[in-house]
Amino acid sequence: QRQMVIRDRVIREACNQLNIECEFVGMRFKEIAQDELPSYINKADVVFTLGRGVVETMLCGKIPFVFDALGGDGFVTPENFSALMARNFSGRVYNKKFTISELVEELKKYKAN
C-alpha cells in the first residue's frame, strides 16, 4: 500500500505543479456508481487508469494515461495503441516508474482540443 500512496502523491504533485485540477475516484478514493462513471470521465481531459478504465476513457473520447501504483505506460497514442492493447492496457509494456518531474514532462505533451 505504501507504493499506492507514493504514486498518488506523484500524480497530485505533478498536477499541482502544472496548475491542473485533479479528482480521484474509485474504491480507494471516492466510490461512485458505475452508471456515474462516464460523467466523471467526461469532465476530465486526461484520465489516469489501467485496463478496462482505459477502454472506458477512450469510449468517452478522452485521453487515457496508463498508470498506477506499480508504474505505467503513459499516454495511449495511435503509435503505441496496439502494443498497449496486447498487454490489456496493464502498464506492463514500458512499466515506467514516473518521478514527479518525469510525469510533469509527460503531461506537458498533452494538447487540449
C-alpha positions as protocol buffer text, in pm:
chain_id: "A"
residue {
  index: 1
  type: GLN
  ca { x: 0 y: 0 z: 0 }
}
residue {
  index: 2
  type: ARG
  ca { x: 292 y: 233 z: 50 }
}
residue {
  index: 3
  type: GLN
  ca { x: 359 y: 241 z: -325 }
}
residue {
  index: 4
  type: MET
  ca { x: -1 y: 336 z: -388 }
}
residue {
  index: 5
  type: VAL
  ca { x: 34 y: 637 z: -162 }
}
residue {
  index: 6
  type: ILE
  ca { x: 359 y: 733 z: -332 }
}
residue {
  index: 7
  type: ARG
  ca { x: 205 y: 704 z: -681 }
}
residue {
  index: 8
  type: ASP
  ca { x: -99 y: 905 z: -576 }
}
residue {
  index: 9
  type: ARG
  ca { x: 142 y: 1169 z: -448 }
}
residue {
  index: 10
  type: VAL
  ca { x: 328 y: 1170 z: -780 }
}
residue {
  index: 11
  type: ILE
  ca { x: 6 y: 1239 z: -970 }
}
residue {
  index: 12
  type: ARG
  ca { x: -112 y: 1501 z: -723 }
}
residue {
  index: 13
  type: GLU
  ca { x: 220 y: 1685 z: -716 }
}
residue {
  index: 14
  type: ALA
  ca { x: 270 y: 1675 z: -1094 }
}
residue {
  index: 15
  type: CYS
  ca { x: -79 y: 1814 z: -1147 }
}
residue {
  index: 16
  type: ASN
  ca { x: -23 y: 2076 z: -878 }
}
residue {
  index: 17
  type: GLN
  ca { x: 299 y: 2194 z: -1047 }
}
residue {
  index: 18
  type: LEU
  ca { x: 107 y: 2240 z: -1373 }
}
residue {
  index: 19
  type: ASN
  ca { x: -196 y: 2401 z: -1204 }
}
residue {
  index: 20
  type: ILE
  ca { x: -412 y: 2109 z: -1315 }
}
residue {
  index: 21
  type: GLU
  ca { x: -714 y: 2030 z: -1103 }
}
residue {
  index: 22
  type: CYS
  ca { x: -735 y: 1659 z: -1028 }
}
residue {
  index: 23
  type: GLU
  ca { x: -1003 y: 1444 z: -874 }
}
residue {
  index: 24
  type: PHE
  ca { x: -953 y: 1087 z: -761 }
}
residue {
  index: 25
  type: VAL
  ca { x: -1244 y: 842 z: -782 }
}
residue {
  index: 26
  type: GLY
  ca { x: -1262 y: 469 z: -726 }
}
residue {
  index: 27
  type: MET
  ca { x: -1264 y: 231 z: -435 }
}
residue {
  index: 28
  type: ARG
  ca { x: -963 y: 379 z: -256 }
}
residue {
  index: 29
  type: PHE
  ca { x: -1072 y: 738 z: -302 }
}
residue {
  index: 30
  type: LYS
  ca { x: -1436 y: 808 z: -367 }
}
residue {
  index: 31
  type: GLU
  ca { x: -1672 y: 529 z: -464 }
}
residue {
  index: 32
  type: ILE
  ca { x: -1916 y: 612 z: -740 }
}
residue {
  index: 33
  type: ALA
  ca { x: -2189 y: 413 z: -909 }
}
residue {
  index: 34
  type: GLN
  ca { x: -2086 y: 250 z: -1239 }
}
residue {
  index: 35
  type: ASP
  ca { x: -2350 y: 448 z: -1429 }
}
residue {
  index: 36
  type: GLU
  ca { x: -2195 y: 773 z: -1298 }
}
residue {
  index: 37
  type: LEU
  ca { x: -1851 y: 688 z: -1436 }
}
residue {
  index: 38
  type: PRO
  ca { x: -1899 y: 842 z: -1784 }
}
residue {
  index: 39
  type: SER
  ca { x: -1994 y: 1178 z: -1633 }
}
residue {
  index: 40
  type: TYR
  ca { x: -1672 y: 1181 z: -1429 }
}
residue {
  index: 41
  type: ILE
  ca { x: -1462 y: 1078 z: -1729 }
}
residue {
  index: 42
  type: ASN
  ca { x: -1626 y: 1340 z: -1950 }
}
residue {
  index: 43
  type: LYS
  ca { x: -1534 y: 1615 z: -1702 }
}
residue {
  index: 44
  type: ALA
  ca { x: -1167 y: 1524 z: -1738 }
}
residue {
  index: 45
  type: ASP
  ca { x: -914 y: 1596 z: -2011 }
}
residue {
  index: 46
  type: VAL
  ca { x: -682 y: 1314 z: -1904 }
}
residue {
  index: 47
  type: VAL
  ca { x: -771 y: 1002 z: -1704 }
}
residue {
  index: 48
  type: PHE
  ca { x: -506 y: 804 z: -1513 }
}
residue {
  index: 49
  type: THR
  ca { x: -622 y: 444 z: -1529 }
}
residue {
  index: 50
  type: LEU
  ca { x: -549 y: 85 z: -1626 }
}
residue {
  index: 51
  type: GLY
  ca { x: -718 y: -199 z: -1811 }
}
residue {
  index: 52
  type: ARG
  ca { x: -1090 y: -158 z: -1861 }
}
residue {
  index: 53
  type: GLY
  ca { x: -1066 y: 202 z: -1745 }
}
residue {
  index: 54
  type: VAL
  ca { x: -852 y: 279 z: -2050 }
}
residue {
  index: 55
  type: VAL
  ca { x: -1122 y: 143 z: -2280 }
}
residue {
  index: 56
  type: GLU
  ca { x: -1395 y: 331 z: -2093 }
}
residue {
  index: 57
  type: THR
  ca { x: -1192 y: 651 z: -2118 }
}
residue {
  index: 58
  type: MET
  ca { x: -1143 y: 612 z: -2494 }
}
residue {
  index: 59
  type: LEU
  ca { x: -1513 y: 533 z: -2541 }
}
residue {
  index: 60
  type: CYS
  ca { x: -1583 y: 873 z: -2383 }
}
residue {
  index: 61
  type: GLY
  ca { x: -1342 y: 1035 z: -2632 }
}
residue {
  index: 62
  type: LYS
  ca { x: -1088 y: 1123 z: -2365 }
}
residue {
  index: 63
  type: ILE
  ca { x: -715 y: 1055 z: -2337 }
}
residue {
  index: 64
  type: PRO
  ca { x: -609 y: 773 z: -2103 }
}
residue {
  index: 65
  type: PHE
  ca { x: -277 y: 778 z: -1924 }
}
residue {
  index: 66
  type: VAL
  ca { x: -188 y: 419 z: -1832 }
}
residue {
  index: 67
  type: PHE
  ca { x: -55 y: 443 z: -1478 }
}
residue {
  index: 68
  type: ASP
  ca { x: -99 y: 302 z: -1129 }
}
residue {
  index: 69
  type: ALA
  ca { x: 91 y: 222 z: -812 }
}
residue {
  index: 70
  type: LEU
  ca { x: 336 y: -8 z: -989 }
}
residue {
  index: 71
  type: GLY
  ca { x: 418 y: 223 z: -1279 }
}
residue {
  index: 72
  type: GLY
  ca { x: 274 y: 256 z: -1624 }
}
residue {
  index: 73
  type: ASP
  ca { x: 299 y: 318 z: -1994 }
}
residue {
  index: 74
  type: GLY
  ca { x: 195 y: 681 z: -2025 }
}
residue {
  index: 75
  type: PHE
  ca { x: -47 y: 827 z: -2278 }
}
residue {
  index: 76
  type: VAL
  ca { x: -223 y: 593 z: -2518 }
}
residue {
  index: 77
  type: THR
  ca { x: -138 y: 712 z: -2869 }
}
residue {
  index: 78
  type: PRO
  ca { x: -201 y: 579 z: -3220 }
}
residue {
  index: 79
  type: GLU
  ca { x: 164 y: 474 z: -3225 }
}
residue {
  index: 80
  type: ASN
  ca { x: 155 y: 263 z: -2907 }
}
residue {
  index: 81
  type: PHE
  ca { x: -212 y: 155 z: -2908 }
}
residue {
  index: 82
  type: SER
  ca { x: -155 y: -197 z: -3045 }
}
residue {
  index: 83
  type: ALA
  ca { x: 133 y: -273 z: -2810 }
}
residue {
  index: 84
  type: LEU
  ca { x: -56 y: -145 z: -2506 }
}
residue {
  index: 85
  type: MET
  ca { x: -374 y: -329 z: -2607 }
}
residue {
  index: 86
  type: ALA
  ca { x: -178 y: -655 z: -2648 }
}
residue {
  index: 87
  type: ARG
  ca { x: -93 y: -630 z: -2276 }
}
residue {
  index: 88
  type: ASN
  ca { x: -450 y: -528 z: -2182 }
}
residue {
  index: 89
  type: PHE
  ca { x: -353 y: -168 z: -2105 }
}
residue {
  index: 90
  type: SER
  ca { x: -196 y: -307 z: -1788 }
}
residue {
  index: 91
  type: GLY
  ca { x: 102 y: -72 z: -1762 }
}
residue {
  index: 92
  type: ARG
  ca { x: 341 y: -361 z: -1829 }
}
residue {
  index: 93
  type: VAL
  ca { x: 467 y: -267 z: -2177 }
}
residue {
  index: 94
  type: TYR
  ca { x: 708 y: 7 z: -2067 }
}
residue {
  index: 95
  type: ASN
  ca { x: 635 y: -23 z: -1692 }
}
residue {
  index: 96
  type: LYS
  ca { x: 782 y: 322 z: -1632 }
}
residue {
  index: 97
  type: LYS
  ca { x: 821 y: 435 z: -1273 }
}
residue {
  index: 98
  type: PHE
  ca { x: 745 y: 803 z: -1327 }
}
residue {
  index: 99
  type: THR
  ca { x: 901 y: 1056 z: -1093 }
}
residue {
  index: 100
  type: ILE
  ca { x: 715 y: 1381 z: -1034 }
}
residue {
  index: 101
  type: SER
  ca { x: 936 y: 1568 z: -1282 }
}
residue {
  index: 102
  type: GLU
  ca { x: 901 y: 1295 z: -1546 }
}
residue {
  index: 103
  type: LEU
  ca { x: 523 y: 1296 z: -1507 }
}
residue {
  index: 104
  type: VAL
  ca { x: 519 y: 1676 z: -1537 }
}
residue {
  index: 105
  type: GLU
  ca { x: 710 y: 1648 z: -1867 }
}
residue {
  index: 106
  type: GLU
  ca { x: 472 y: 1380 z: -1996 }
}
residue {
  index: 107
  type: LEU
  ca { x: 165 y: 1585 z: -1904 }
}
residue {
  index: 108
  type: LYS
  ca { x: 309 y: 1887 z: -2085 }
}
residue {
  index: 109
  type: LYS
  ca { x: 282 y: 1682 z: -2407 }
}
residue {
  index: 110
  type: TYR
  ca { x: -97 y: 1680 z: -2381 }
}
residue {
  index: 111
  type: LYS
  ca { x: -275 y: 1930 z: -2602 }
}
residue {
  index: 112
  type: ALA
  ca { x: -638 y: 2000 z: -2519 }
}
residue {
  index: 113
  type: ASN
  ca { x: -872 y: 2048 z: -2812 }
}
